[in-house]
Amino acid sequence: MKIYVIGTGLIGGSLALGAKDFYENAKIYGIDSNENHLKEAMNLGIIDGVAVFEDLTDADYVILSVPVDVALLFLPKVLDIIPDSATVFDVGSTKTPICEAVINHPKRRNFIAAHPIAGTEFSGPSAAIKGLFQGKTNIICEVEKTTFKLQEKALDLFKSMGMRIRYMDPKSHDKHIAYVSHLSHISSFMLGKTVINKEKDEQDIFDMAGSGFESTVRLAKSSPAMWTPIFKQNNKEVVKTLEEYISNLSKFKELLENEDYDAIFNEMQSVNKIKEILNGMNVKK
């Protein structure tokens, strides 16, 4: 079993660790433009060797874990090289562009458009976590376009890592993920910006920051190199979610200006039901 991981950071590295558990005799090779990442992944035991694209001719699996704009360039190239028996899957947070990029490729049947919804705000091989995907949802799009035997092969690997599988069309995926992931990151980045700008004048502000602020702004530590292409590819859906979010913020501001605290209480109480929704999600996991 030869597994090639293109992009040896948090997600690619964590998938490599999971694959090692499932395929005990597998050899895992890393491909990465960052030589330091390759050295670090080797030292941490995430990969067994370093490879180049030309080596993909003997691949059993190829895991494409790179920023979504790079994935659009790499995926056709990977499919051109791999043998007919290989399974290729990506892990990108946008699915419509990647599916469209290979819609007419002769080896489209070898590709699985996947999005494991897991991760942290950290990046690089040192951020890789064994067991990262336990209980996490993996969205798979256009599964019917993948050869059934390769579907089964990939699903066995995903399930061995504890993933829950959901099937969705690419456009629905991009619409829903804009709300629960992309908007969350924008909110965190802009909250961080607001506080940083204020901190220039008030040095004590971070001394007063508690766990609530820390947890809310956590995502602002995420990689801009990864998130800018995501916002670009999912521009229309992200703009729609921002319009709704900004509208809700404006209404809340108006309630404060009008000192309508009964309405503010009712607004917050109506959103409290999110606890039940999230608890239900945790039970399902």
C-alpha positions as CSV (number, residue, x, y, z in Angstrom):
1,M,0.0,0.0,0.0
2,K,1.5,3.3,-1.1
3,I,-0.2,6.5,0.1
4,Y,0.9,9.9,-1.1
5,V,0.0,13.0,0.9
6,I,0.2,16.2,-1.0
7,G,0.3,18.9,1.7
8,T,1.8,17.6,5.0
9,G,0.1,20.1,7.3
10,L,-2.6,19.7,9.9
11,I,-5.2,17.8,7.8
12,G,-2.9,16.0,5.5
13,G,-0.7,15.0,8.5
14,S,-3.6,13.8,10.6
15,L,-5.0,11.8,7.7
16,A,-1.6,10.2,7.2
17,L,-1.5,9.2,10.9
18,G,-5.0,7.7,10.6
19,A,-4.1,5.8,7.4
20,K,-1.0,4.3,9.2
21,D,-3.3,2.8,11.8
22,F,-5.6,1.3,9.2
23,Y,-3.0,0.1,6.8
24,E,-0.2,-1.1,9.1
25,N,2.2,-2.0,6.3
26,A,1.5,1.1,4.3
27,K,4.3,3.4,3.1
28,I,3.3,7.0,3.3
29,Y,5.1,9.6,1.2
30,G,4.9,13.4,1.4
31,I,4.8,15.9,-1.4
32,D,5.1,19.5,-0.3
33,S,6.5,22.8,-1.7
34,N,7.7,23.6,1.8
35,E,10.9,21.6,2.4
36,N,10.8,22.4,6.1
37,H,7.3,20.8,6.4
38,L,8.7,17.6,4.7
39,K,11.6,17.5,7.1
40,E,9.3,18.1,10.1
41,A,6.8,15.4,8.9
42,M,9.7,12.9,8.5
43,N,11.1,13.7,12.0
44,L,7.6,13.3,13.5
45,G,7.0,10.0,11.8
46,I,4.0,11.3,9.9
47,I,5.5,10.2,6.5
48,D,8.1,7.6,5.6
49,G,9.6,9.3,2.7
50,V,9.6,12.3,0.4
51,A,8.2,12.1,-3.2
52,V,7.5,14.1,-6.3
53,F,4.5,14.1,-8.6
54,E,6.1,11.7,-11.1
55,D,6.1,9.1,-8.3
56,L,2.3,8.9,-8.3
57,T,2.4,6.3,-11.1
58,D,2.4,3.6,-8.4
59,A,0.0,5.2,-5.9
60,D,-2.8,3.4,-4.2
61,Y,-4.1,6.5,-2.5
62,V,-3.4,10.2,-3.1
63,I,-4.6,12.7,-0.5
64,L,-4.8,16.2,-1.7
65,S,-4.5,18.5,1.2
66,V,-3.6,21.9,-0.1
67,P,-5.3,25.4,-0.3
68,V,-8.4,25.2,-2.5
69,D,-6.9,27.4,-5.2
70,V,-3.8,25.1,-5.5
71,A,-6.1,22.0,-5.5
72,L,-7.7,23.2,-8.7
73,L,-4.3,23.2,-10.4
74,F,-3.0,20.0,-8.8
75,L,-6.0,17.7,-9.1
76,P,-6.1,17.4,-13.0
77,K,-2.3,16.8,-12.9
78,V,-2.6,14.1,-10.3
79,L,-5.4,12.3,-12.2
80,D,-3.2,12.4,-15.3
81,I,-0.4,10.5,-13.6
82,I,-2.1,7.9,-11.3
83,P,-2.8,4.3,-12.3
84,D,-6.4,3.2,-12.9
85,S,-6.6,1.5,-9.5
86,A,-5.7,4.6,-7.4
87,T,-8.1,6.5,-5.3
88,V,-7.7,10.3,-5.0
89,F,-9.5,12.5,-2.6
90,D,-9.3,16.1,-1.6
91,V,-10.3,17.7,1.7
92,G,-11.2,21.3,0.6
93,S,-13.8,23.5,2.2
94,T,-15.3,24.4,-1.1
95,K,-16.6,21.7,-3.4
96,T,-18.3,23.2,-6.5
97,P,-15.1,24.5,-8.1
98,I,-13.1,21.3,-7.5
99,C,-15.9,19.1,-9.0
100,E,-16.2,21.4,-12.0
101,A,-12.4,21.4,-12.6
102,V,-12.4,17.6,-13.4
103,I,-16.0,17.1,-14.7
104,N,-14.7,15.9,-18.0
105,H,-11.5,14.3,-16.9
106,P,-11.0,10.7,-18.2
107,K,-10.2,9.6,-14.6
108,R,-13.0,11.5,-12.9
109,R,-14.1,8.1,-11.6
110,N,-10.9,7.8,-9.5
111,F,-11.7,11.0,-7.6
112,I,-13.7,11.5,-4.4
113,A,-14.7,15.1,-3.5
114,A,-14.5,15.0,0.3
115,H,-14.6,17.5,3.1
116,P,-13.7,16.2,6.6
117,I,-15.1,18.9,8.9
118,A,-12.3,18.9,11.5
119,G,-9.3,20.9,12.4
120,T,-7.8,23.5,14.7
121,E,-6.5,27.0,14.3
122,F,-2.9,25.7,14.0
123,S,-1.1,24.7,10.9
124,G,2.0,22.7,9.7
125,P,3.0,19.1,10.4
126,S,3.4,19.7,14.2
127,A,-0.3,20.5,14.3
128,A,-1.3,17.0,13.1
129,I,-3.3,15.0,15.6
130,K,-3.9,11.3,15.8
131,G,-7.6,10.7,16.2
132,L,-8.5,14.2,14.9
133,F,-11.4,12.8,12.8
134,Q,-13.1,10.7,15.5
135,G,-16.8,11.6,15.5
136,K,-16.4,14.2,12.9
137,T,-18.5,14.5,9.8
138,N,-17.0,14.0,6.3
139,I,-19.1,15.4,3.5
140,I,-18.8,13.6,0.2
141,C,-20.1,15.2,-3.0
142,E,-21.0,13.5,-6.3
143,V,-20.2,10.1,-5.0
144,E,-22.0,8.5,-7.9
145,K,-19.2,9.8,-10.2
146,T,-16.6,7.6,-8.4
147,T,-16.1,4.0,-9.3
148,F,-17.9,1.9,-6.7
149,K,-14.9,-0.2,-5.7
150,L,-12.9,2.9,-5.0
151,Q,-15.8,4.4,-3.1
152,E,-15.8,1.4,-0.8
153,K,-12.1,1.5,-0.4
154,A,-12.1,5.2,0.7
155,L,-15.2,4.8,2.9
156,D,-13.5,2.0,4.8
157,L,-10.5,4.3,5.4
158,F,-12.8,7.2,6.5
159,K,-14.8,5.0,8.8
160,S,-11.7,3.5,10.4
161,M,-10.8,7.0,11.5
162,G,-14.2,7.4,13.2
163,M,-15.7,9.7,10.6
164,R,-19.5,10.0,10.0
165,I,-20.3,10.1,6.3
166,R,-22.8,12.6,4.8
167,Y,-23.6,12.9,1.1
168,M,-24.4,16.2,-0.5
169,D,-24.4,18.0,-3.8
170,P,-21.5,20.5,-4.2
171,K,-23.7,23.6,-4.3
172,S,-25.6,22.6,-1.2
173,H,-22.3,21.9,0.6
174,D,-21.0,25.4,-0.3
175,K,-24.2,27.1,0.8
176,H,-24.4,25.3,4.2
177,I,-20.6,25.5,5.0
178,A,-20.7,29.3,4.4
179,Y,-22.9,29.6,7.5
180,V,-21.3,27.2,9.9
181,S,-17.6,27.6,8.9
182,H,-16.8,30.5,6.6
183,L,-18.9,33.1,8.4
184,S,-17.5,31.9,11.8
185,H,-14.0,32.6,10.6
186,I,-14.8,36.0,9.2
187,S,-16.5,36.9,12.5
188,S,-13.5,35.8,14.4
189,F,-11.0,37.7,12.2
190,M,-13.1,40.9,12.4
191,L,-13.6,40.6,16.1
192,G,-9.8,40.3,16.4
193,K,-9.3,43.3,14.2
194,T,-11.7,45.4,16.2
195,V,-9.9,44.6,19.5
196,I,-6.4,45.0,18.0
197,N,-7.4,48.5,16.6
198,K,-8.7,49.5,20.1
199,E,-5.7,48.1,21.8
200,K,-3.5,50.6,20.2
201,D,-5.1,53.2,22.4
202,E,-5.8,51.1,25.4
203,Q,-2.9,48.8,26.4
204,D,-4.8,47.2,29.2
205,I,-7.6,45.7,27.1
206,F,-5.9,42.3,26.7
207,D,-5.4,42.0,30.4
208,M,-9.2,42.1,30.7
209,A,-9.8,39.5,28.0
210,G,-11.3,36.3,29.5
211,S,-12.0,32.8,28.2
212,G,-15.1,34.1,26.3
213,F,-13.0,36.4,24.2
214,E,-10.3,33.8,23.7
215,S,-12.7,31.1,22.5
216,T,-14.6,33.5,20.2
217,V,-11.4,34.9,18.5
218,R,-9.6,31.5,18.4
219,L,-10.2,31.1,14.6
220,A,-8.5,34.4,13.9
221,K,-5.2,32.5,14.4
222,S,-6.1,30.4,11.2
223,S,-3.9,30.7,8.1
224,P,-4.8,33.6,5.7
225,A,-3.1,31.7,2.9
226,M,-5.7,28.9,3.4
227,W,-8.8,31.1,4.0
228,T,-8.4,33.8,1.3
229,P,-8.9,31.3,-1.5
230,I,-11.8,29.7,0.3
231,F,-13.6,33.1,0.5
232,K,-12.7,33.7,-3.2
233,Q,-14.2,30.4,-4.3
234,N,-17.3,30.7,-2.2
235,N,-17.7,34.4,-2.7
236,K,-21.4,34.5,-3.5
237,E,-22.6,32.3,-0.6
238,V,-20.3,34.0,1.9
239,V,-21.6,37.4,0.8
240,K,-25.2,36.2,1.4
241,T,-24.4,35.0,4.9
242,L,-22.6,38.2,5.7
243,E,-25.6,40.3,4.6
244,E,-27.8,38.3,7.0
245,Y,-25.3,38.5,9.8
246,I,-24.8,42.2,9.4
247,S,-28.5,42.7,9.3
248,N,-28.9,40.9,12.7
249,L,-26.0,43.0,14.2
250,S,-27.7,46.2,13.0
251,K,-31.0,45.2,14.5
252,F,-29.3,44.4,17.8
253,K,-27.6,47.8,17.7
254,E,-30.9,49.5,17.1
255,L,-32.4,47.7,20.1
256,L,-29.6,49.0,22.3
257,E,-29.9,52.5,20.9
258,N,-33.6,52.4,21.7
259,E,-32.9,50.9,25.2
260,D,-35.4,48.1,24.4
261,Y,-34.0,45.6,26.8
262,D,-37.1,43.4,26.8
263,A,-36.6,42.8,23.1
264,I,-32.9,42.2,23.7
265,F,-33.7,39.6,26.2
266,N,-36.2,37.9,23.9
267,E,-33.6,38.0,21.0
268,M,-31.0,36.2,23.2
269,Q,-33.5,33.8,24.6
270,S,-34.7,32.7,21.2
271,V,-31.1,31.9,20.2
272,N,-30.5,29.9,23.4
273,K,-32.1,26.9,21.7
274,I,-28.8,26.5,19.9
275,K,-27.7,24.7,23.0
276,E,-30.3,21.9,22.3
277,I,-29.2,21.7,18.7
278,L,-25.5,21.4,19.6
279,N,-26.2,18.9,22.3
280,G,-28.2,16.8,19.8
281,M,-25.2,16.9,17.5
282,N,-22.9,15.7,20.2
283,V,-25.3,12.9,21.1
284,K,-25.3,11.7,17.5
285,K,-21.5,11.7,17.5
